Amino acid sequence: MSSAYGALAQANEGLGAKEAALQARQMARLIDHDLYFTGKELRETVAMARLLVELERATRARMTIDQGLVLAKELKDAKSEEALKELAAKLK
């Protein structure tokens, strides 16, 4: 089910519908979290953070980035951690 939301998010991003993409990413992330798919949850978190930065939603972006950093460290995912730090730098 989360894969369907991920695909919907990609399609919406491709069409420039960032709000719809954000909603789909959020649903995918929630499903992945509930099913303990932590790797997929982290990917959706990074994608959500990117969209939130692009949409200039600084407060929610910071919260999402912080949550993603915790998860990235937990999973020892240096690539995601670096991507999240770069997004955080864009907010300053």
N, C-alpha and C positions, 0 to 999 in steps of 0.2 A: 504494500500500500504506500509506503513512504517513497518508493521508487517512482510511483505514478505522480506524486506531488513534486518530486525532484524534476521529472521530465516536464511537468506543467510549468514549473519555475523557469527552466531553461527556455522553453518556448516563449513564455511571456517576456523574459529578458531579451530574447532575440527580436521580439516585436517592439521593444522599448517600453513595455508595460511594467515598470519597476514596482509599482504598488502591488499589482497582482502577483508578480514574482516573489515579492517579500512575503505575502500571505501564504503562498504555496511552500516557500522555504520554511516558514514557521511551522506549518502543519507537518512537513516531513521531519523537521527536527524533533517535534513533540512525539511523533510516532517512534522515531529511532530511539529517543530517550526512554520511552516506556518499554521498549523491547530490548533495552540494553545493547543496542547497536552503537557502541560508543564511537567507533571510527567514523561511521556514517553521520552520527550526530555532530561530530567535530567538523566534518566537511560542510554540513548545512549551516553550522554556526559561523564558520568563516564566510560562507556565501552571504548569509544574513548580514553580517557585520559590514561587508563590502557594500551591499545595497543600502544599508542604513547610512553609511558615510556618504554615498552618492546622493541620497535623498536629503542630506544635511539634517539628520535627526541625531544630533550629537549625544544627548543624554542616553537614549536607548542604544546607540552605537557603543558608547563606553561600557554600558552594562553588558552588552553582548560580547564585546571584546574581552572584558574581564572574565566572564564565564568561559569563553573559549580558551583563554590562556591557562586557566586552571585545568581544563580538560586536556589541552595539548601537553602540558607538563606531566599530567597523570599518565598519558599515553606515550610520553617521550617522543612526540612528533615535532621535531625541530622545524620542519618546513611550515607547518601550520602556525607554530608559535611565531616564527619570523613574519609570516604574512599578517598575523594579527597585530604585531608590534608596528609594522609599517602602516597599517590602517589607523592605529592609535596615534601615530605621529601626524597623520593628516588632520586630526581633530584639533591639534594645538595651534 
